[in-house]
Amino acid sequence: MADTVSELPGGKLALSPVFGPGDELRSRAVALGDPTRYRIFEHLLKSAEPVSVSELTEFTRLNHTGIRHHLEILRRSGLIDEYREPPKGRGRPRLLYEASAEAKRGPTKAYERLSLLLIEAMTTQSSVRTIGRKEGVRLATELAPKYSDPVRVIHEAMIGWEFSVTLVNNRDFAAVVLNKCPLESAVNLAGKTVCGLHLGIIEGILSKLQGLELTDFEIHLPKVAACKIELRRHTESAE
């Protein structure tokens, strides 16, 4: 099923809410948005062996209660695993912690960028679309001097997000087709959030370019079809 960005009165664009709430994605953003938890997670990620609470209290200088609180949030978000060490004589075996298998695989560049932008949205209490626009302005400032054709700026920005991009470039219209979504798992969890962020990025880029207008942002679930950015030219522009 496809979702599209439609034009509303006053020239505003609306993204229809068709995806789920994405609780897992948000919980991970919350977990890593706290500096102390990020340090703990990074320490576990780099550690060759599982780590105990006592080791983490020494590392962070926090008490056991504080460490356990942070570990529980990281565990619930799926970023770390918890288990008891094998019994060694008397006494209760210690709880040990290590980064989860998924976390050890590490984020792709696209997931890392997504996480950072979602954290920024949460810490500044801004909408993801607003943060996307800000990121789009930054990308346009970086890329626009390199290309005389503004369509190529959109094209290169999406390549930077690790999409496999097909460019259809005509005299009056252009389309940037986003194949092989690099954020498929995130979109399946929270498509409205992820796609809303990308819409903001596109809007931010276009706000810094001349002669180009967004006419449609066609959104599909990754396994159904590619998403497509449709653009209209107002001036002749070619690279």
C-alpha positions in Angstrom: 0.0 0.0 0.0 1.4 3.4 -0.9 1.2 6.7 1.0 1.7 10.0 -0.7 2.4 13.5 0.3 -0.5 15.6 -0.9 -0.8 19.4 -1.3 -3.2 21.2 1.1 -4.7 24.7 0.9 -2.0 27.3 1.3 0.6 25.2 -0.4 1.3 23.0 2.6 2.2 19.3 2.2 0.7 16.6 4.3 2.1 13.1 5.1 -0.6 10.6 5.8 -0.1 8.6 9.0 -0.3 5.0 7.7 2.5 3.3 9.6 2.7 2.0 13.2 4.0 3.9 16.2 7.5 2.4 16.3 7.9 2.0 20.0 11.1 -0.1 19.6 12.8 2.6 17.5 11.9 5.3 19.9 13.0 3.3 23.0 16.5 2.9 21.5 16.7 6.6 20.7 15.7 7.4 24.3 18.2 4.9 25.7 21.1 6.3 23.8 20.0 9.9 24.2 21.3 9.9 27.8 25.1 10.6 27.9 25.7 8.1 30.8 23.8 5.3 29.1 25.6 6.0 25.9 29.0 5.7 27.8 27.8 2.4 29.4 26.6 1.0 26.0 29.8 2.1 24.3 31.9 0.4 27.0 29.9 -2.8 26.7 30.2 -2.7 22.9 34.0 -2.4 23.1 34.5 -5.0 25.8 35.8 -8.4 24.7 34.1 -10.1 27.7 30.8 -9.7 29.5 30.9 -7.0 32.2 29.5 -7.0 35.8 27.7 -4.2 37.6 30.7 -3.7 39.9 33.0 -3.2 36.9 30.5 -0.6 35.5 30.3 1.2 38.9 34.1 1.6 38.8 34.0 2.7 35.2 31.3 5.3 35.7 31.7 6.2 39.4 28.0 5.7 39.8 26.4 3.6 42.6 24.9 0.1 41.9 21.3 1.4 41.9 22.1 4.0 39.2 24.0 1.5 37.1 21.2 -1.1 37.3 18.6 1.6 36.3 20.6 2.5 33.2 21.2 -1.2 32.3 17.5 -2.0 32.6 16.7 0.7 30.1 19.3 -0.5 27.7 18.2 -4.1 28.1 14.5 -3.3 27.5 15.5 -1.4 24.3 17.3 -4.5 23.0 20.7 -2.9 22.9 22.3 -5.2 25.6 21.8 -8.8 26.9 21.7 -9.8 30.6 22.5 -13.2 32.0 24.0 -14.9 35.1 27.5 -16.3 35.0 28.0 -20.0 35.7 28.0 -21.0 39.4 31.4 -20.9 41.1 31.0 -22.4 44.5 29.0 -20.6 47.2 27.1 -17.4 46.6 24.7 -16.2 44.0 26.2 -15.9 40.5 26.7 -12.4 39.3 24.7 -10.8 36.6 26.7 -10.0 33.5 26.0 -7.7 30.6 27.2 -7.4 27.0 26.1 -5.7 23.9 23.3 -7.6 22.0 24.2 -9.5 18.8 22.2 -6.9 16.8 24.1 -4.0 18.4 27.5 -5.7 17.8 26.7 -5.9 14.1 26.8 -2.1 14.3 24.6 0.5 12.6 24.9 1.3 8.9 25.8 4.9 8.1 22.1 5.5 7.5 21.0 4.1 10.8 23.7 6.1 12.6 22.5 9.3 11.0 18.9 8.4 11.7 19.6 7.8 15.4 21.5 11.1 15.8 18.7 13.1 14.2 16.0 11.4 16.3 18.0 12.1 19.4 18.3 15.8 18.3 14.5 15.9 17.8 13.9 14.4 21.3 16.4 16.6 23.2 15.2 19.8 21.5 11.5 18.8 21.6 11.3 19.4 17.9 9.3 17.5 15.3 11.3 15.1 13.2 10.2 17.0 10.1 11.7 20.2 11.6 14.9 18.5 12.3 14.8 17.0 8.8 14.5 20.5 7.3 17.5 21.7 9.3 19.5 18.7 8.1 18.4 19.4 4.5 19.6 23.0 4.7 23.0 21.7 5.9 23.2 19.2 3.0 22.2 21.8 0.5 24.9 24.1 1.7 27.4 21.3 1.4 26.3 19.9 -2.0 24.9 22.8 -4.0 28.3 24.4 -4.9 29.3 21.1 -6.5 26.4 20.8 -9.0 24.9 23.3 -11.4 21.8 21.1 -11.7 19.8 21.3 -8.5 18.2 17.9 -9.1 21.7 16.4 -8.6 21.8 17.9 -5.2 18.7 15.9 -4.2 20.2 12.9 -6.0 23.5 13.0 -4.1 21.9 13.7 -0.8 19.8 10.5 -1.1 22.9 8.5 -2.1 24.5 9.8 1.1 21.6 8.1 3.0 22.7 4.9 1.3 19.7 4.6 -1.1 20.3 3.0 -4.5 19.0 6.0 -6.5 17.6 6.1 -10.0 17.4 9.6 -11.6 14.9 10.5 -14.3 15.9 13.9 -15.5 13.8 15.8 -18.1 13.6 19.4 -19.3 10.6 20.3 -17.1 10.2 17.5 -14.6 12.5 15.1 -12.7 12.1 12.1 -10.5 14.5 10.7 -7.9 13.6 7.0 -7.3 14.7 5.6 -4.0 15.4 1.9 -4.4 16.6 -0.6 -1.8 15.6 1.3 1.3 18.6 1.3 3.8 16.2 1.8 6.7 13.7 -1.0 6.0 13.5 -2.2 9.6 13.0 1.3 11.0 10.4 2.0 8.4 8.5 -1.2 9.2 8.5 0.0 12.9 8.0 3.7 12.5 7.5 4.6 8.9 5.7 7.9 9.6 8.6 9.0 11.7 11.4 7.9 9.3 9.6 9.1 6.1 8.6 12.3 7.7 12.2 13.0 8.5 13.2 12.4 4.9 10.4 14.6 3.7 11.8 17.4 6.0 15.3 16.8 4.5 13.9 17.2 1.0 12.0 20.4 2.0 15.2 21.8 3.6 17.3 21.1 0.6 14.7 22.7 -1.8 14.5 25.8 0.5 18.1 26.5 -0.5 17.8 25.8 -4.2 16.4 27.8 -7.1 14.1 26.7 -9.8 12.9 23.4 -8.3 9.6 22.5 -6.7 8.4 19.3 -4.9 5.2 18.1 -6.6 4.9 14.7 -4.9 6.7 12.4 -2.5 5.4 8.9 -3.1 6.0 6.6 -0.2 5.8 2.8 -0.3 6.6 0.1 2.2 10.2 -1.1 1.3 9.1 -4.6 0.2 6.3 -3.3 -2.0 7.9 -0.7 -4.2 10.5 2.1 -4.4 9.7 5.6 -3.0 9.8 8.5 -5.5 10.5 12.2 -5.2 8.8 14.1 -8.0 10.1 17.5 -8.9 9.1 20.3 -11.3 11.6 22.8 -12.8 10.9 26.5 -13.0 14.0 27.4 -14.9 16.2 25.6 -17.4 19.0 23.9 -15.4 21.4 21.3 -16.6 24.7 20.1 -15.2 
